Amino acid sequence: MIYISSLLHISENDGRADTHNILLGNAWQVEFLYKNRETLKDIPIALEWHHSALTLAFERFEMISDRLLKKS
Amino acid sequence: MVEVCKTELEGVLLIKPAFFKDHRGEYIELYNEKLYKSKGVDIDFVEDDISVAKKNVIKGIHGDALTWKLISCLHGEFYLVVINYDEQSRGFGRWQSFVLSEANKQQVLVPPKHGNGHLCLSEKSIFHYKQSAYYEPSRQFTIRWNDPRFNIEWPVNNPILSERDRLGHIVQ
């Protein structure tokens, strides 16, 4: 069951605190988005990128876009 | 077919090699002298080096006045910063960052008088570079990763550094 909120924040945390860090390169969250893309298709996504850099944020944005636009 | 793109820094090129992938794995031609020269990368390389790093390590920022470097990521992922360190150039101090990974397989060509430094983003990364001159420590310059003159953006606050890189070289 997925609770559908009005905005989905996506980030990487350190396991203890909500640190809002940028996703890792092999982020499990991207696969989660892909598997649930039908359920989540109308939900805006905020990509969090604390302690990161703009270039890396763009790269992660492309990583998510590429995965969600793939057919399989 | 290899794709060669200009960047925000004059002389610095982003290169996207073609690669082959099937159910067995992947194949990539990392460098082909004839092909690269036909695409404008007209440089004679004489040395290949590999630098392995663990997560949150920054290596650099290093460079010299003589050497071209062609940088690739063989394993993992790193965040690469290239900075123009030519004091005679109007672009002195300008920098640009890139993400190179085993997934995107991109390469960056770094000209002489430019520094390069990289932060390992994955648990381990393998940084490969071809050089147009033999490595000579006495020719090298070092710029501190957080040199306040350049305000370089890094996705890390407290990186692991060598003594050389921690102290850096700041021109007053």
gemmi code that builds the backbone of each chain (N, CA, C; Angstrom):
import gemmi

chains = {
    "A": [
        ("MET", (0.850, -1.200, 0.000), (0.000, 0.000, 0.000), (0.886, 1.252, 0.000)),
        ("ILE", (0.580, 2.184, -0.869), (1.345, 3.433, -0.914), (0.438, 4.572, -0.485)),
        ("TYR", (0.886, 5.302, 0.505), (0.142, 6.484, 0.913), (0.459, 7.603, -0.068)),
        ("ILE", (-0.543, 8.166, -0.680), (-0.299, 9.173, -1.704), (-0.431, 10.566, -1.102)),
        ("SER", (0.668, 11.270, -1.069), (0.649, 12.638, -0.550), (0.578, 13.592, -1.732)),
        ("SER", (0.597, 14.869, -1.458), (0.501, 15.844, -2.547), (1.857, 16.115, -3.174)),
        ("LEU", (2.923, 15.730, -2.488), (4.273, 15.969, -3.016), (5.192, 14.884, -2.479)),
        ("LEU", (5.924, 14.277, -3.367), (6.847, 13.205, -2.959), (8.274, 13.762, -2.917)),
        ("HIS", (8.867, 13.725, -1.743), (10.274, 14.144, -1.606), (11.136, 12.904, -1.746)),
        ("ILE", (12.188, 13.018, -2.526), (13.062, 11.863, -2.723), (14.484, 12.266, -2.355)),
        ("SER", (15.115, 11.443, -1.499), (16.436, 11.800, -0.984), (17.137, 10.560, -0.456)),
        ("GLU", (18.374, 10.743, -0.038), (19.129, 9.678, 0.626), (19.450, 10.165, 2.036)),
        ("ASN", (19.226, 9.297, 3.024), (19.494, 9.677, 4.400), (20.562, 8.769, 4.985)),
        ("ASP", (21.001, 9.095, 6.182), (22.129, 8.324, 6.739), (21.675, 7.181, 7.647)),
        ("GLY", (20.403, 6.883, 7.668), (19.901, 5.775, 8.479), (19.516, 6.188, 9.884)),
        ("ARG", (19.882, 7.385, 10.277), (19.554, 7.854, 11.633), (18.722, 9.138, 11.587)),
        ("ALA", (19.081, 10.020, 10.689), (18.391, 11.307, 10.650), (17.947, 11.613, 9.230)),
        ("ASP", (16.975, 12.487, 9.123), (16.456, 12.874, 7.816), (17.349, 13.985, 7.253)),
        ("THR", (18.400, 13.580, 6.576), (19.432, 14.537, 6.176), (19.220, 15.134, 4.777)),
        ("HIS", (18.222, 14.623, 4.064), (17.839, 15.211, 2.764), (18.971, 15.213, 1.737)),
        ("ASN", (19.836, 14.233, 1.798), (20.972, 14.209, 0.871), (20.547, 13.782, -0.534)),
        ("ILE", (21.418, 14.066, -1.489), (21.172, 13.675, -2.883), (21.199, 12.148, -2.994)),
        ("LEU", (20.475, 11.617, -3.971), (20.454, 10.167, -4.194), (21.839, 9.637, -4.552)),
        ("LEU", (22.072, 8.373, -4.235), (23.295, 7.706, -4.684), (23.138, 7.311, -6.157)),
        ("GLY", (24.248, 6.959, -6.780), (24.209, 6.609, -8.198), (23.413, 5.349, -8.504)),
        ("ASN", (23.312, 4.454, -7.520), (22.545, 3.209, -7.725), (21.297, 3.207, -6.850)),
        ("ALA", (20.668, 4.368, -6.750), (19.584, 4.582, -5.776), (18.430, 3.595, -5.944)),
        ("TRP", (18.077, 2.920, -4.842), (16.913, 2.034, -4.849), (15.630, 2.836, -5.060)),
        ("GLN", (15.665, 4.114, -4.686), (14.461, 4.943, -4.797), (13.999, 5.075, -6.256)),
        ("VAL", (14.957, 5.026, -7.188), (14.593, 5.177, -8.602), (13.802, 3.957, -9.073)),
        ("GLU", (14.218, 2.795, -8.612), (13.496, 1.569, -8.961), (12.101, 1.574, -8.344)),
        ("PHE", (12.002, 2.122, -7.140), (10.694, 2.248, -6.480), (9.777, 3.143, -7.312)),
        ("LEU", (10.312, 4.260, -7.774), (9.508, 5.174, -8.605), (9.058, 4.473, -9.886)),
        ("TYR", (9.995, 3.709, -10.476), (9.670, 3.035, -11.731), (8.569, 1.985, -11.532)),
        ("LYS", (8.709, 1.192, -10.479), (7.731, 0.122, -10.237), (6.349, 0.681, -9.904)),
        ("ASN", (6.324, 1.861, -9.313), (5.050, 2.446, -8.893), (4.651, 3.652, -9.745)),
        ("ARG", (5.176, 3.698, -10.974), (4.996, 4.895, -11.790), (3.526, 5.165, -12.113)),
        ("GLU", (2.729, 4.124, -12.230), (1.308, 4.348, -12.533), (0.603, 4.992, -11.351)),
        ("THR", (0.880, 4.479, -10.162), (0.261, 5.020, -8.947), (0.719, 6.455, -8.700)),
        ("LEU", (1.980, 6.720, -9.028), (2.579, 8.011, -8.668), (2.560, 9.025, -9.806)),
        ("LYS", (1.932, 8.667, -10.918), (2.132, 9.472, -12.136), (1.665, 10.922, -11.999)),
        ("ASP", (0.722, 11.199, -11.113), (0.233, 12.577, -10.986), (0.811, 13.299, -9.768)),
        ("ILE", (1.778, 12.669, -9.130), (2.343, 13.261, -7.907), (3.648, 13.988, -8.255)),
        ("PRO", (3.737, 15.280, -7.967), (5.009, 15.984, -8.200), (6.119, 15.408, -7.313)),
        ("ILE", (7.295, 15.382, -7.853), (8.440, 14.853, -7.106), (9.435, 15.979, -6.835)),
        ("ALA", (9.854, 16.088, -5.586), (10.916, 17.040, -5.231), (12.189, 16.247, -4.999)),
        ("LEU", (13.211, 16.559, -5.766), (14.505, 15.894, -5.605), (15.335, 16.699, -4.612)),
        ("GLU", (15.588, 16.113, -3.456), (16.350, 16.839, -2.433), (17.850, 16.682, -2.702)),
        ("TRP", (18.607, 17.702, -2.383), (20.047, 17.627, -2.693), (20.883, 18.419, -1.693)),
        ("HIS", (20.567, 18.256, -0.414), (21.414, 18.876, 0.607), (22.845, 18.324, 0.495)),
        ("HIS", (23.811, 19.142, 0.830), (25.235, 18.762, 0.824), (25.674, 18.280, -0.564)),
        ("SER", (25.042, 18.790, -1.595), (25.386, 18.339, -2.939), (25.834, 19.515, -3.798)),
        ("ALA", (25.843, 19.294, -5.095), (26.244, 20.322, -6.050), (25.268, 20.276, -7.210)),
        ("LEU", (25.129, 21.408, -7.883), (24.122, 21.504, -8.940), (24.346, 20.468, -10.046)),
        ("THR", (25.601, 20.273, -10.427), (25.902, 19.294, -11.484), (25.407, 17.909, -11.102)),
        ("LEU", (25.613, 17.558, -9.840), (25.191, 16.230, -9.392), (23.664, 16.149, -9.330)),
        ("ALA", (23.029, 17.242, -8.918), (21.559, 17.254, -8.883), (20.988, 17.050, -10.291)),
        ("PHE", (21.576, 17.726, -11.275), (21.118, 17.552, -12.666), (21.346, 16.107, -13.136)),
        ("GLU", (22.499, 15.552, -12.761), (22.800, 14.183, -13.180), (21.777, 13.217, -12.596)),
        ("ARG", (21.423, 13.433, -11.318), (20.433, 12.554, -10.676), (19.038, 12.756, -11.283)),
        ("PHE", (18.738, 13.990, -11.641), (17.459, 14.262, -12.301), (17.389, 13.483, -13.624)),
        ("GLU", (18.484, 13.523, -14.375), (18.526, 12.777, -15.641), (18.426, 11.274, -15.395)),
        ("MET", (19.061, 10.809, -14.336), (19.013, 9.382, -13.996), (17.555, 8.947, -13.743)),
        ("ILE", (16.829, 9.764, -13.008), (15.423, 9.440, -12.721), (14.599, 9.514, -14.005)),
        ("SER", (14.793, 10.588, -14.773), (14.023, 10.754, -16.015), (14.269, 9.592, -16.964)),
        ("ASP", (15.546, 9.239, -17.141), (15.881, 8.147, -18.063), (15.187, 6.860, -17.657)),
        ("ARG", (15.180, 6.580, -16.359), (14.566, 5.318, -15.891), (13.057, 5.350, -16.076)),
        ("LEU", (12.427, 6.472, -15.758), (10.964, 6.538, -15.829), (10.465, 6.534, -17.267)),
        ("LEU", (11.313, 6.987, -18.181), (10.880, 7.035, -19.579), (11.156, 5.732, -20.323)),
        ("LYS", (11.910, 4.811, -19.687), (12.182, 3.527, -20.334), (10.917, 2.678, -20.386)),
        ("LYS", (10.848, 1.839, -21.399), (9.648, 1.024, -21.583), (9.649, -0.197, -20.670)),
        ("SER", (10.844, -0.682, -20.318), (10.866, -1.875, -19.462), (12.062, -1.829, -18.524)),
    ],
    "B": [
        ("MET", (29.243, 5.712, -32.406), (30.175, 6.769, -32.800), (30.435, 7.706, -31.626)),
        ("VAL", (31.696, 8.051, -31.462), (32.049, 8.930, -30.344), (31.509, 10.346, -30.587)),
        ("GLU", (31.007, 10.953, -29.510), (30.470, 12.310, -29.603), (31.351, 13.237, -28.768)),
        ("VAL", (31.789, 14.331, -29.379), (32.677, 15.267, -28.677), (31.941, 16.599, -28.516)),
        ("CYS", (31.818, 17.068, -27.274), (31.041, 18.279, -26.991), (31.921, 19.338, -26.335)),
        ("LYS", (31.710, 20.584, -26.712), (32.375, 21.689, -26.027), (31.766, 21.850, -24.639)),
        ("THR", (32.511, 22.470, -23.752), (32.006, 22.734, -22.401), (32.050, 24.245, -22.163)),
        ("GLU", (31.790, 24.629, -20.927), (31.837, 26.064, -20.599), (33.270, 26.575, -20.545)),
        ("LEU", (34.242, 25.674, -20.507), (35.653, 26.058, -20.425), (36.305, 25.831, -21.774)),
        ("GLU", (36.945, 26.861, -22.284), (37.588, 26.754, -23.587), (38.676, 25.676, -23.553)),
        ("GLY", (38.629, 24.768, -24.516), (39.636, 23.715, -24.613), (39.279, 22.447, -23.855)),
        ("VAL", (38.342, 22.559, -22.933), (37.901, 21.373, -22.179), (36.759, 20.723, -22.958)),
        ("LEU", (36.898, 19.434, -23.228), (35.884, 18.735, -24.025), (35.239, 17.621, -23.221)),
        ("LEU", (33.955, 17.434, -23.441), (33.226, 16.299, -22.868), (33.033, 15.290, -23.993)),
        ("ILE", (33.480, 14.074, -23.754), (33.472, 13.055, -24.807), (32.565, 11.903, -24.382)),
        ("LYS", (31.700, 11.516, -25.311), (30.764, 10.423, -25.019), (31.056, 9.271, -25.985)),
        ("PRO", (31.865, 8.322, -25.556), (32.207, 7.208, -26.452), (30.992, 6.305, -26.689)),
        ("ALA", (30.994, 5.675, -27.852), (29.948, 4.680, -28.117), (30.289, 3.415, -27.327)),
        ("PHE", (29.275, 2.680, -26.905), (29.556, 1.406, -26.246), (28.498, 0.378, -26.621)),
        ("PHE", (28.887, -0.859, -26.465), (28.029, -1.973, -26.858), (27.603, -2.735, -25.604)),
        ("LYS", (26.338, -3.101, -25.545), (25.822, -3.790, -24.356), (24.909, -4.925, -24.801)),
        ("ASP", (25.075, -6.087, -24.214), (24.120, -7.173, -24.472), (23.964, -8.002, -23.200)),
        ("HIS", (23.407, -9.192, -23.323), (23.123, -10.011, -22.140), (24.391, -10.482, -21.438)),
        ("ARG", (25.561, -10.399, -22.128), (26.805, -10.850, -21.506), (27.488, -9.758, -20.705)),
        ("GLY", (27.216, -8.508, -21.068), (27.905, -7.403, -20.416), (28.076, -6.245, -21.378)),
        ("GLU", (29.178, -5.529, -21.245), (29.388, -4.325, -22.033), (30.774, -4.326, -22.675)),
        ("TYR", (30.889, -3.533, -23.733), (32.172, -3.361, -24.403), (32.311, -1.896, -24.777)),
        ("ILE", (33.471, -1.340, -24.487), (33.691, 0.067, -24.825), (35.118, 0.257, -25.339)),
        ("GLU", (35.237, 1.064, -26.374), (36.565, 1.450, -26.861), (36.910, 2.758, -26.166)),
        ("LEU", (37.879, 2.691, -25.275), (38.190, 3.834, -24.420), (38.956, 4.922, -25.166)),
        ("TYR", (39.743, 4.507, -26.139), (40.519, 5.469, -26.921), (40.938, 4.824, -28.235)),
        ("ASN", (40.818, 5.596, -29.310), (41.251, 5.164, -30.626), (41.922, 6.369, -31.274)),
        ("GLU", (43.209, 6.309, -31.429), (43.975, 7.486, -31.857), (43.421, 8.100, -33.144)),
        ("LYS", (43.178, 7.257, -34.131), (42.718, 7.752, -35.428), (41.342, 8.430, -35.289)),
        ("LEU", (40.453, 7.754, -34.593), (39.092, 8.284, -34.432), (39.092, 9.572, -33.611)),
        ("TYR", (39.808, 9.572, -32.482), (39.814, 10.747, -31.619), (40.468, 11.940, -32.327)),
        ("LYS", (41.519, 11.674, -33.079), (42.170, 12.778, -33.799), (41.232, 13.342, -34.856)),
        ("SER", (40.449, 12.470, -35.486), (39.497, 12.952, -36.492), (38.395, 13.799, -35.864)),
        ("LYS", (38.199, 13.634, -34.563), (37.167, 14.406, -33.838), (37.760, 15.642, -33.158)),
        ("GLY", (39.028, 15.907, -33.413), (39.627, 17.125, -32.867), (40.463, 16.921, -31.621)),
        ("VAL", (40.555, 15.687, -31.156), (41.392, 15.408, -29.987), (42.766, 14.996, -30.522)),
        ("ASP", (43.474, 15.999, -31.028), (44.720, 15.734, -31.753), (45.894, 15.817, -30.784)),
        ("ILE", (46.017, 14.841, -29.962), (47.024, 14.835, -28.895), (47.735, 13.493, -28.901)),
        ("ASP", (49.032, 13.530, -28.673), (49.807, 12.288, -28.554), (49.952, 11.945, -27.071)),
        ("PHE", (49.337, 10.861, -26.684), (49.408, 10.449, -25.281), (50.581, 9.487, -25.081)),
        ("VAL", (51.248, 9.613, -23.941), (52.437, 8.787, -23.689), (52.346, 7.979, -22.394)),
        ("GLU", (51.363, 8.262, -21.559), (51.311, 7.576, -20.260), (49.861, 7.379, -19.856)),
        ("ASP", (49.578, 6.206, -19.282), (48.254, 5.917, -18.728), (48.401, 5.681, -17.235)),
        ("ASP", (47.480, 6.243, -16.449), (47.536, 6.074, -14.992), (46.142, 5.772, -14.457)),
        ("ILE", (46.131, 5.083, -13.335), (44.872, 4.765, -12.660), (44.979, 5.221, -11.215)),
        ("SER", (43.914, 5.850, -10.730), (43.871, 6.299, -9.347), (42.603, 5.736, -8.710)),
        ("VAL", (42.773, 4.939, -7.673), (41.633, 4.317, -6.995), (41.334, 5.116, -5.728)),
        ("ALA", (40.065, 5.362, -5.477), (39.692, 6.121, -4.275), (38.490, 5.482, -3.617)),
        ("LYS", (38.347, 5.732, -2.318), (37.141, 5.291, -1.630), (36.215, 6.491, -1.422)),
        ("LYS", (35.023, 6.201, -0.994), (33.976, 7.226, -0.894), (34.439, 8.423, -0.051)),
        ("ASN", (34.085, 9.609, -0.511), (34.363, 10.893, 0.160), (35.823, 11.330, 0.090)),
        ("VAL", (36.629, 10.635, -0.676), (38.004, 11.093, -0.917), (37.983, 12.121, -2.044)),
        ("ILE", (38.695, 13.241, -1.829), (38.992, 14.157, -2.936), (40.466, 14.022, -3.266)),
        ("LYS", (40.758, 13.816, -4.539), (42.149, 13.852, -5.009), (42.288, 15.054, -5.924)),
        ("GLY", (43.215, 15.920, -5.615), (43.409, 17.136, -6.374), (43.127, 18.338, -5.497)),
        ("ILE", (43.222, 19.451, -6.117), (43.176, 19.736, -7.560), (44.616, 19.873, -8.071)),
        ("HIS", (44.963, 19.130, -9.098), (46.336, 19.090, -9.590), (46.386, 19.442, -11.083)),
        ("GLY", (47.559, 19.812, -11.510), (47.777, 20.062, -12.929), (49.195, 20.539, -13.166)),
        ("ASP", (49.503, 20.810, -14.415), (50.775, 21.444, -14.768), (50.578, 22.246, -16.054)),
        ("ALA", (51.660, 22.855, -16.528), (51.546, 23.762, -17.673), (51.728, 23.060, -19.006)),
        ("LEU", (51.916, 21.737, -18.964), (52.353, 21.029, -20.158), (51.399, 19.918, -20.618)),
        ("THR", (50.703, 19.346, -19.688), (50.058, 18.055, -19.926), (48.571, 18.151, -20.270)),
        ("TRP", (48.213, 17.426, -21.334), (46.794, 17.170, -21.620), (46.419, 15.863, -20.920)),
        ("LYS", (45.187, 15.797, -20.428), (44.721, 14.559, -19.785), (43.368, 14.169, -20.374)),
        ("LEU", (43.210, 12.895, -20.609), (41.915, 12.361, -21.028), (41.426, 11.455, -19.903)),
        ("ILE", (40.383, 11.898, -19.216), (39.943, 11.254, -17.970), (38.706, 10.388, -18.221)),
        ("SER", (38.735, 9.182, -17.674), (37.594, 8.251, -17.775), (37.322, 7.655, -16.398)),
        ("CYS", (36.125, 7.157, -16.220), (35.778, 6.425, -14.996), (35.621, 4.946, -15.355)),
        ("LEU", (36.457, 4.098, -14.777), (36.390, 2.658, -15.081), (35.471, 1.910, -14.134)),
        ("HIS", (35.288, 2.468, -12.944), (34.446, 1.786, -11.947), (33.850, 2.817, -10.999)),
        ("GLY", (32.602, 2.616, -10.615), (31.959, 3.508, -9.661), (31.588, 4.835, -10.280)),
        ("GLU", (31.788, 5.876, -9.516), (31.314, 7.198, -9.939), (32.130, 8.265, -9.214)),
        ("PHE", (32.502, 9.312, -9.926), (33.137, 10.436, -9.239), (32.650, 11.766, -9.802)),
        ("TYR", (32.831, 12.775, -8.976), (32.476, 14.156, -9.301), (33.783, 14.856, -9.641)),
        ("LEU", (33.880, 15.321, -10.867), (35.127, 15.883, -11.369), (35.018, 17.394, -11.514)),
        ("VAL", (36.014, 18.090, -11.003), (36.088, 19.548, -11.179), (37.304, 19.866, -12.043)),
        ("VAL", (37.087, 20.690, -13.051), (38.185, 21.180, -13.891), (38.198, 22.701, -13.768)),
        ("ILE", (39.396, 23.249, -13.533), (39.509, 24.701, -13.352), (40.619, 25.253, -14.242)),
        ("ASN", (40.332, 26.394, -14.824), (41.338, 27.106, -15.622), (42.317, 27.770, -14.652)),
        ("TYR", (43.581, 27.363, -14.722), (44.581, 27.898, -13.792), (45.683, 28.637, -14.553)),
        ("ASP", (45.292, 29.189, -15.700), (46.219, 29.954, -16.532), (46.045, 31.433, -16.190)),
        ("GLU", (46.989, 31.968, -15.471), (46.855, 33.347, -14.993), (46.886, 34.360, -16.128)),
        ("GLN", (47.365, 33.941, -17.303), (47.382, 34.841, -18.460), (46.059, 34.798, -19.228)),
        ("SER", (45.181, 33.939, -18.831), (43.928, 33.734, -19.563), (42.797, 34.549, -18.932)),
        ("ARG", (41.891, 35.005, -19.777), (40.719, 35.725, -19.253), (39.813, 34.800, -18.447)),
        ("GLY", (39.982, 33.513, -18.713), (39.137, 32.536, -18.024), (39.731, 32.028, -16.722)),
        ("PHE", (40.815, 32.644, -16.251), (41.472, 32.173, -15.027), (40.454, 32.076, -13.880)),
        ("GLY", (40.467, 30.933, -13.229), (39.594, 30.741, -12.070), (38.223, 30.182, -12.408)),
        ("ARG", (37.902, 30.131, -13.695), (36.600, 29.546, -14.059), (36.679, 28.031, -13.911)),
        ("TRP", (35.618, 27.433, -13.411), (35.624, 25.984, -13.221), (34.295, 25.407, -13.695)),
        ("GLN", (34.339, 24.119, -13.948), (33.117, 23.387, -14.304), (33.196, 21.994, -13.692)),
        ("SER", (32.060, 21.474, -13.311), (32.043, 20.129, -12.727), (31.309, 19.154, -13.640)),
        ("PHE", (31.646, 17.884, -13.486), (31.089, 16.801, -14.308), (30.879, 15.596, -13.391)),
        ("VAL", (29.971, 14.740, -13.760), (29.845, 13.448, -13.087), (30.234, 12.377, -14.089)),
        ("LEU", (31.308, 11.664, -13.801), (31.724, 10.545, -14.661), (31.456, 9.254, -13.907)),
        ("SER", (30.932, 8.282, -14.614), (30.602, 7.022, -13.946), (30.758, 5.857, -14.904)),
        ("GLU", (30.790, 4.655, -14.332), (30.843, 3.478, -15.196), (29.537, 3.339, -15.956)),
        ("ALA", (28.487, 3.996, -15.479), (27.199, 3.935, -16.173), (27.181, 4.888, -17.371)),
        ("ASN", (27.609, 6.145, -17.189), (27.504, 7.084, -18.325), (28.727, 7.022, -19.263)),
        ("LYS", (29.827, 6.479, -18.782), (31.023, 6.211, -19.606), (31.598, 7.461, -20.281)),
        ("GLN", (31.300, 8.624, -19.743), (31.780, 9.854, -20.370), (33.241, 10.105, -20.008)),
        ("GLN", (33.897, 10.906, -20.845), (35.293, 11.269, -20.630), (35.411, 12.783, -20.670)),
        ("VAL", (36.449, 13.289, -20.037), (36.714, 14.729, -20.080), (38.164, 14.937, -20.489)),
        ("LEU", (38.357, 15.824, -21.460), (39.704, 16.190, -21.902), (40.100, 17.491, -21.203)),
        ("VAL", (41.222, 17.435, -20.496), (41.695, 18.590, -19.711), (42.980, 19.127, -20.346)),
        ("PRO", (42.997, 20.402, -20.726), (44.195, 20.977, -21.352), (45.267, 21.325, -20.314)),
        ("PRO", (46.482, 21.642, -20.782), (47.505, 22.169, -19.878), (47.023, 23.459, -19.203)),
        ("LYS", (47.647, 23.779, -18.088), (47.306, 24.990, -17.305), (45.885, 24.928, -16.751)),
        ("HIS", (45.339, 23.748, -16.688), (44.054, 23.515, -16.032), (44.287, 22.485, -14.921)),
        ("GLY", (43.574, 22.658, -13.823), (43.655, 21.690, -12.740), (42.457, 20.772, -12.771)),
        ("ASN", (42.660, 19.570, -12.278), (41.525, 18.658, -12.137), (41.571, 18.016, -10.751)),
        ("GLY", (40.380, 17.867, -10.185), (40.245, 17.190, -8.897), (38.974, 16.387, -8.915)),
        ("HIS", (38.966, 15.270, -8.192), (37.735, 14.481, -8.201), (37.389, 13.958, -6.822)),
        ("LEU", (36.081, 13.868, -6.611), (35.524, 13.340, -5.369), (34.882, 12.001, -5.671)),
        ("CYS", (35.259, 10.979, -4.937), (34.647, 9.654, -5.141), (33.255, 9.633, -4.511)),
        ("LEU", (32.247, 9.373, -5.350), (30.852, 9.363, -4.881), (30.382, 7.962, -4.501)),
        ("SER", (31.002, 6.959, -5.064), (30.585, 5.575, -4.807), (31.489, 4.976, -3.730)),
        ("GLU", (31.235, 3.757, -3.333), (32.081, 3.134, -2.302), (33.535, 3.088, -2.757)),
        ("LYS", (33.726, 2.903, -4.076), (35.066, 2.873, -4.643), (34.965, 3.400, -6.073)),
        ("SER", (35.973, 4.136, -6.500), (35.983, 4.558, -7.903), (37.371, 4.317, -8.484)),
        ("ILE", (37.384, 4.067, -9.771), (38.658, 3.924, -10.487), (38.709, 5.011, -11.558)),
        ("PHE", (39.674, 5.917, -11.362), (39.870, 7.089, -12.201), (41.026, 6.772, -13.142)),
        ("HIS", (40.740, 6.785, -14.426), (41.774, 6.461, -15.413), (42.087, 7.715, -16.213)),
        ("TYR", (43.377, 7.980, -16.454), (43.701, 9.115, -17.306), (44.906, 8.844, -18.182)),
        ("LYS", (44.753, 9.282, -19.414), (45.863, 9.269, -20.364), (46.530, 10.634, -20.274)),
        ("GLN", (47.867, 10.651, -20.377), (48.599, 11.911, -20.263), (49.471, 12.111, -21.503)),
        ("SER", (49.616, 13.372, -21.885), (50.428, 13.678, -23.061), (51.893, 13.921, -22.704)),
        ("ALA", (52.223, 13.900, -21.409), (53.622, 14.071, -20.979), (53.841, 13.143, -19.790)),
        ("TYR", (55.075, 12.735, -19.616), (55.386, 11.867, -18.480), (55.251, 12.653, -17.176)),
        ("TYR", (54.710, 11.987, -16.168), (54.454, 12.642, -14.888), (55.756, 13.133, -14.260)),
        ("GLU", (55.764, 14.400, -13.880), (56.953, 14.998, -13.278), (56.494, 15.829, -12.068)),
        ("PRO", (56.733, 15.319, -10.855), (56.206, 15.989, -9.647), (56.626, 17.461, -9.526)),
        ("SER", (57.846, 17.779, -9.967), (58.328, 19.156, -9.784), (57.561, 20.172, -10.639)),
        ("ARG", (56.861, 19.685, -11.647), (56.093, 20.585, -12.526), (54.690, 20.856, -12.005)),
        ("GLN", (54.285, 20.062, -11.028), (52.882, 20.060, -10.618), (52.499, 21.281, -9.786)),
        ("PHE", (51.294, 21.757, -9.995), (50.710, 22.714, -9.046), (49.554, 22.038, -8.318)),
        ("THR", (49.265, 22.541, -7.140), (48.146, 22.017, -6.340), (47.279, 23.194, -5.909)),
        ("ILE", (45.998, 23.043, -6.124), (45.036, 24.053, -5.670), (44.190, 23.396, -4.585)),
        ("ARG", (44.011, 24.098, -3.481), (43.199, 23.528, -2.409), (41.742, 23.389, -2.869)),
        ("TRP", (41.122, 22.285, -2.502), (39.748, 21.995, -2.965), (38.772, 23.117, -2.610)),
        ("ASN", (39.030, 23.771, -1.455), (38.118, 24.836, -1.013), (38.808, 26.197, -1.041)),
        ("ASP", (39.716, 26.384, -1.972), (40.400, 27.670, -2.131), (39.339, 28.770, -2.257)),
        ("PRO", (39.344, 29.730, -1.335), (38.257, 30.723, -1.321), (38.211, 31.618, -2.554)),
        ("ARG", (39.288, 31.657, -3.326), (39.262, 32.486, -4.544), (38.297, 31.948, -5.578)),
        ("PHE", (38.066, 30.652, -5.546), (37.341, 30.045, -6.662), (35.915, 29.603, -6.324)),
        ("ASN", (35.619, 29.479, -5.034), (34.251, 29.143, -4.611), (33.711, 27.914, -5.353)),
        ("ILE", (34.496, 26.878, -5.368), (34.111, 25.650, -6.083), (33.058, 24.893, -5.279)),
        ("GLU", (32.042, 24.437, -5.976), (30.942, 23.708, -5.341), (31.279, 22.212, -5.316)),
        ("TRP", (31.310, 21.639, -4.130), (31.555, 20.200, -3.985), (30.386, 19.571, -3.227)),
        ("PRO", (29.973, 18.373, -3.599), (28.883, 17.703, -2.867), (29.402, 16.981, -1.623)),
        ("VAL", (30.216, 17.642, -0.846), (30.774, 17.055, 0.377), (31.261, 18.221, 1.253)),
        ("ASN", (31.190, 18.033, 2.556), (31.653, 19.085, 3.466), (32.990, 18.764, 4.110)),
        ("ASN", (33.226, 17.489, 4.328), (34.396, 17.093, 5.094), (35.114, 15.936, 4.382)),
        ("PRO", (35.755, 16.226, 3.256), (36.343, 15.140, 2.460), (37.591, 14.552, 3.102)),
        ("ILE", (37.953, 13.376, 2.665), (39.216, 12.738, 3.067), (40.284, 13.238, 2.079)),
        ("LEU", (41.394, 13.744, 2.630), (42.408, 14.401, 1.790), (43.807, 13.920, 2.140)),
        ("SER", (44.702, 14.030, 1.205), (46.126, 13.834, 1.499), (46.664, 15.128, 2.114)),
        ("GLU", (47.862, 15.059, 2.665), (48.475, 16.258, 3.237), (48.691, 17.323, 2.150)),
        ("ARG", (49.186, 16.860, 1.013), (49.407, 17.800, -0.104), (48.114, 18.530, -0.472)),
        ("ASP", (47.020, 17.761, -0.560), (45.770, 18.361, -0.997), (45.112, 19.184, 0.105)),
        ("ARG", (45.367, 18.818, 1.369), (44.787, 19.586, 2.478), (45.410, 20.976, 2.549)),
        ("LEU", (46.723, 21.034, 2.345), (47.422, 22.319, 2.423), (47.268, 23.120, 1.139)),
        ("GLY", (47.346, 22.413, -0.002), (47.182, 23.072, -1.299), (48.222, 24.138, -1.539)),
        ("HIS", (47.941, 24.934, -2.517), (48.871, 26.006, -2.864), (48.032, 27.217, -3.216)),
        ("ILE", (48.076, 28.200, -2.373), (47.280, 29.394, -2.620), (48.211, 30.550, -2.959)),
        ("VAL", (48.020, 31.102, -4.127), (48.837, 32.245, -4.547), (48.248, 33.501, -3.921)),
        ("GLN", (49.054, 34.248, -3.205), (48.555, 35.463, -2.546), (48.526, 36.633, -3.530)),
    ],
}
model = gemmi.Model(1)
for chain_id, residues in chains.items():
    chain = gemmi.Chain(chain_id)
    for i, (resn, *xyz) in enumerate(residues, 1):
        res = gemmi.Residue()
        res.name, res.seqid = resn, gemmi.SeqId(i, " ")
        for name, pos in zip(("N", "CA", "C"), xyz):
            atom = gemmi.Atom()
            atom.name, atom.element = name, gemmi.Element(name[0])
            atom.pos, atom.b_iso = gemmi.Position(*pos), 0.0
            res.add_atom(atom)
        chain.add_residue(res)
    model.add_chain(chain)
structure = gemmi.Structure()
structure.add_model(model)
structure.setup_entities()
